[in-house]
Structure formats: C-alpha cells, structure tokens
Amino acid sequence: MREETPYFSYRYFSKMAGFTSPNYFKLIADGDRNLSADAIEKFIKALKFNAKEAKHFRLLVLVQQASAPEEKEYYTRQLFKSKAFKTLKPLTEAQYDYYSKWFLIPLRELIGRSDFNNAPKWIAHQFTPPISEKDVREGLETLLKLKLIEQTSEGKLKQIETAITTGEGVAHQVVANYHREMIRKGGEALDRFKEDERDISSLTMGVSKQTAQKITELIREFRKEIMALAGEETNVEDVMQLNFQFFPIVKKKGANNE
C-alpha cells in the first residue's frame, strides 16, 4: 500500500480509521493487539470494503483471534461458507474435512485393503468405534472430490496417489484438530484393545535443549522411515494409527514460575 500511496503510514491509517492512538495500526500489524468488534468496523470503513468483503474480513479476523479450538473451528466453518472464499479456494472446505473428520484418512487407507467392500454398511462397521453410514457416504464423496480415490469402470473404489495440502490460513487449526482427536482415540485404545493388539507407552525425562532437539530430529527421521515402510506395502491387512508426542511437562528453566 505504501508503494501505491507514498504518504501512507501507520499513523496516517490510524487517523483515517478514527483511532485515537496513532500507533494502533502498528500494534495490530505486529501482533501485539487484537481487533475489537468496534475496531473491525473501523478497519472495514477505512479500507472501503463492500458488504461481501466486509463479511469475509470479519470472519478472517475472528478465526485468527479465536482462542478456544471450538470457537476457531466455528468461525472457520463460517468462513468456508463465504462465496468469496469458495471462489478463491473451491476445494478448501473439502480439504478441511479431510483432517477435521478423523475417519477420512483411515477410510482412504481401508480402501486399499484386499477385502474392501464398497457397501457403506460394511465400511461403517469396520471402524473402531463404528461410524454411521451417512459419515461413510459423505466421506467417500469428499475423497472423490479431492481426487484421493476414484471409481473404476467396474464400480470399485481405489486409491489415487495424490498429495493434499491445506491453505496456509487454516492449516495449523486443521492439523491441531486432527491430532487432538487422534490422541483422544489413543487414550480410548487402552480400554478398547487387548495389550497384544496395541502398543502404548510413555517416557518422562530430564534433558538439555540440545538433547531435546536431537530427540525431535530422531522422531522426525523415524517417522520418515515408518512412512517409507508403509509406502512399500502391497498387502494391506490392517489400518493402524501411530501418534508421536514429545512435549514439556513442566515450565522451562528460566520461565516465570509465579
């Protein structure tokens, strides 16, 4: 904007938007201050947004500023319903579903099993816990839309080796929701499966920053090895979930302990 309008500055915009503090826009731009409902409307007026653009802007701000996962997900869903957003990113909602609905990734993997049956009722009862036939039908529709599976001339479904990525604006929340749900499923697995059917363990340790970084790198390399091993599989018999967790359990040294 400064390139197009040489006299534009943080102070100029703050004044144009009607903020009493000349530094307000800079605080927003630097991430040091959130936009209040009143401030959002001032931004909309100063930027001369039309009704569609204003609605889109409000939702973008609310998604970014939401603190609770449920609240962030709600505003993200509202954002996807925006006509402007659908025009710009027509597959984003389907991509979001791919991660936010925990069963979609396992569903795609199940399709690769030799005994796979297209019948929604059969598919629904393969899951632990079971999912609804409605979820199966909607899930298959999403996978087809994303071109992650296809239907053959014989009417059978098969996987397509296609990479999928989410838009930068929602990627973090999408993946966070997916991990949160799969971690919860891991907890449920303690009671749902016998010990010889699952492997769940934990390790608490004291480490230096350097050692913590090395452990993180080892986890990343191990994950790559597991992915490569699974990628070579030609006889799928089970669909398994593997979670990696490595996080602080006490405050870091030197942090405020009050």
N, C-alpha and C positions, 0 to 999 in steps of 0.2 A: 504493500500500500504506500510505503514511503517513496518507492521508486516512481509511482504514478502521481503522488502528491508530495512534492518536496517539503512543504511546510508541515506535513503531518508529524505528530509526536505523541507520546503517551499523554503529555499534559494537554495537548490540543484535543485529543479524543475524549479524555475525561471531562473536559469543559463542554465539548459538543454533546456528550451524553447526559450532562447535567449532574455530574458527581462533584461534591464539594471538595474532595481531596484530589489534587492534581496528579497524585501518584497512584490513584486507584487502579487504572488500567494496567500499569506495570506490575502491581501486586497480583492481579489476575493472571497476566501473561507468564509471570514467574512461578505460578502455582502456590503463592503464599496466601491467597484469599479466595474463598468460594463466592460464586454469584448468588445473591439473594433473589427471591422472586421479583422484587422491585427492580433490582439491578439488571436482571434478564430482560425485562421490558424496556429499560433504558438503552440497553445494547441493541435491541431489535429496532427501536426508533432511530437510533444514531446510524445504524447500518442500513436503514431504509429497506428492511425485508418486507416482502409481500406476505400474505396470510400463510401460504404453503411453506415458505422459507422460515417464517417465524415459528411455526409449529415444529419444524424439523430442528431448528436451533434450540428450542426449549428442551426437546427430548434428548438431544446430544449433551446438553449441559446436565440434565437430570441423571442420565446414565453415568456420566463422568463423576458426578458428585455424590451419588448414592453410596452409602456406607454398608448397609446390610445386603448380603447376597440376594435375598428375596426381592428387595426393593430394586436393585440393579437389574435383575432379570426381568422384573415387571416393565421397567422403562425401556429395556432393550426390545422386548416384545412389541411395545407400542411403537418404537422406532421402526421396526420391520414392517409395520402396517402402513407406514407413511408412503404415499405414492411417489414422492421424490426419491426416497431411499430405494424403493423397488425398481425405479427407472435406472438408478445408478448401479445398483448391485442386485440384479434379479435372483441370484442364487444364494444370497447371504442368509435368508431365513432357513432354507433347507440345510445349509452348512451349519448353522447354529443348532438345528435339531439333531444333526449327526453327533454332536458332542453333548448336548444338554439332555438327550434321551439316552439313558445308559445302555439300553438294549440294542441300539442300532449298530454299534461296532461288533458286538458278539453275533448279531443277526447276519451281518455280512460274512463273518467267519464261518458260521453254521452252514451257509450256502455252499461252502467249499467241501463239506463233509460228503463222503461217498453215498451215504444213505439218505441224503437230503430229500425232503418231500415238500412240494410247493403248497400243500394244503395249510391254510392259516391255523386251523385247529391243531394239526400235528406240530407245527412250528411253535405255537404258543406253549405247548406242554413240554417242549424240550428245555425251556428255560427254568432256572432255579434261582429265585422263585418264578412261577409261571407268569406270563404276561397275557394280556387279553388278545383276542383275535383282531379287534379293532386296532390295537397297537401294531400288530403284525402287518395288517394291510397298509396302514399309514407309513410304517417303517419301510416296507418294500417300495412304496411309491416314492419316498424320499431317496432311497438308494438308487432307484431307476433314474430319478430326476438329476441326481448328481453324477450319473454315469459310472457308478461304482459297481453296478451289476447290470446285466442285460438279459433279455428273454430270447432264447433260441427259436428257430423255426419249429422245433418240436414242442415249444411251450415251456421248456425248462429254464430255470434261472441259473446263471453262472456269474462268477466274479469277473470284474474287469480290473486290470492293474492300472489304476488311475490315482494320482496324488491329489489330495484335497487340502486346501488351506482356508483359514478364516480371515475375514477382513481385520485389519490392524485395530480398528476401533473397538471390537468386541472380543478379540482373540483371548485376551487374558481372562475375562469373565467366563467365557465359554469353557475353556480348559479347566479353570478353577472349579466350576460346577461339576464337570465330568470327574475330576479327581476326587472331589468331596463325596460324590455318590459311590464311586468305586471303593474308596476307603471304608465307607459305611458297609458296603457289601462284604468287604474283607472281614469286618467285625462280625457280621452275621454268619460268615462261613465257619466260625469257631463252633457254633452250635448246629449248623446245618449239615456239616460233613464230618465223617469219621477222620481220625488222625492220619490214617494211611491214604486219604483222598485229598489232603491239603497240607501245605507246609507254611506255618505262620510262626514267626519268632521275632524277638526284638533284642536290641543290644544298647545299653546305656554306657557311655564312656566319656572320659575327660580328655580333650585334645587341644593342641595349639591351632592357630589359624592356618598354619602351613599344612598340618596333618589333616585338618578338616577339608582343605582344598584338594588334597591328594585323594581323600576318600570320595569326594564328589566326582573327581575325574575317573576314579576306578568304577564308580557306579555307572557313569556315562558310557565307559568302554564296555562294561559288562552288558549294559542294555543293548548296545550295538551288536554284540556277539549273539545275544539271545534273538534279536530281530533277524540277523543273518541266518541263524539256525532255523528259525521258524519259516523264513522265506524260502528255504530249500525243501520244505515239507511237501511231499506228494501224496501222502496218505493220511488225511485229517480224520482223527477218531474222536478227539475231544476238543472243546473250546475252553481254554483256561485264561484266567486273569492274573497278571503279575503286577503288583504295586511296589514302587520304590519310595521309601520315606527316610529322610535324613534331615533333622531339624533341631534347633536349640530347644532345650527343655528348662534351662534357667537363663537369666539375663546375662548378656555378655560382659566380660571383665571391663570395668571402667564405666559401665552404663549407670544411669541414675537409679539407685536402689531404693529410693524413698517410695 
